[in-house]
């Protein structure tokens, strides 16, 4: 049972690291701010990480509409 628990924890940590790396790549190097996977990951991030990710995307794509997870109340502009 201990081996199974160790394996489950290891897999969970691996998945978390992979998802965080994918999110970081999306906000710092992704070519499309409206990428479905990237916006989903950004929405899942805790508040401070989401805010930082949105700030990075806004710096890189200032002329586009805000992606899901970064939108203000009007549904189009970047939240501040």
C-alpha positions as CSV (number, residue, x, y, z in Angstrom):
1,X,0.0,0.0,0.0
2,X,2.9,2.4,0.8
3,X,4.3,1.8,-2.7
4,X,1.0,2.7,-4.3
5,X,0.7,5.8,-2.2
6,X,4.3,6.9,-3.1
7,X,3.5,6.3,-6.8
8,X,0.3,8.3,-6.6
9,X,2.1,11.2,-4.9
10,X,4.9,11.1,-7.4
11,X,2.5,11.1,-10.4
12,X,0.5,14.0,-8.8
13,X,3.7,16.0,-8.4
14,X,4.8,15.2,-12.0
15,X,1.4,16.3,-13.4
16,X,1.6,19.6,-11.4
17,X,5.1,20.3,-12.6
18,X,4.1,19.6,-16.2
19,X,1.0,21.8,-16.0
20,X,2.9,24.6,-14.4
21,X,5.6,24.4,-17.1
22,X,3.0,24.4,-19.9
23,X,1.3,27.5,-18.3
24,X,4.7,29.3,-18.0
25,X,5.5,28.6,-21.6
26,X,2.1,29.9,-22.7
27,X,2.3,33.2,-20.8
28,X,6.0,33.9,-21.7
29,X,6.4,32.4,-25.2
30,X,3.1,31.2,-26.6
31,X,2.2,32.5,-30.1
32,X,-1.5,32.9,-29.5
33,X,-3.0,34.5,-26.4
34,X,-6.3,32.7,-27.1
35,X,-4.9,29.2,-27.1
36,X,-7.5,26.9,-25.5
37,X,-5.0,24.9,-23.4
38,X,-3.2,28.0,-22.3
39,X,-6.3,29.9,-21.3
40,X,-7.6,26.9,-19.4
41,X,-4.3,26.6,-17.5
42,X,-4.2,30.3,-16.7
43,X,-7.8,30.2,-15.3
44,X,-6.8,27.3,-13.1
45,X,-3.8,29.1,-11.6
46,X,-4.1,30.7,-8.1
47,X,-4.9,34.5,-8.0
48,X,-1.3,35.9,-7.9
49,X,-0.1,33.5,-10.7
50,X,-3.1,34.2,-12.8
51,X,-2.6,38.0,-12.4
52,X,1.1,37.7,-13.3
53,X,0.3,35.5,-16.3
54,X,-2.3,38.0,-17.5
55,X,0.2,40.9,-17.1
56,X,2.7,39.0,-19.2
57,X,0.2,38.3,-21.9
58,X,-0.9,41.9,-21.9
59,X,2.7,43.1,-22.3
60,X,3.2,40.7,-25.2
61,X,-0.2,41.2,-26.9
62,X,-1.4,44.7,-26.1
63,X,-3.5,45.2,-29.2
64,X,-5.6,42.0,-28.8
65,X,-8.7,41.4,-26.8
66,X,-8.1,39.8,-23.5
67,X,-8.2,36.0,-23.4
68,X,-10.4,34.0,-21.0
69,X,-9.2,34.3,-17.5
70,X,-7.8,37.9,-18.1
71,X,-11.0,39.7,-19.1
72,X,-12.5,42.6,-17.3
73,X,-16.2,42.9,-16.6
74,X,-17.0,43.9,-20.2
75,X,-15.8,40.6,-21.5
76,X,-13.3,42.2,-24.0
77,X,-10.8,44.4,-22.3
78,X,-7.9,43.4,-20.0
79,X,-8.7,43.5,-16.3
80,X,-6.5,45.8,-14.3
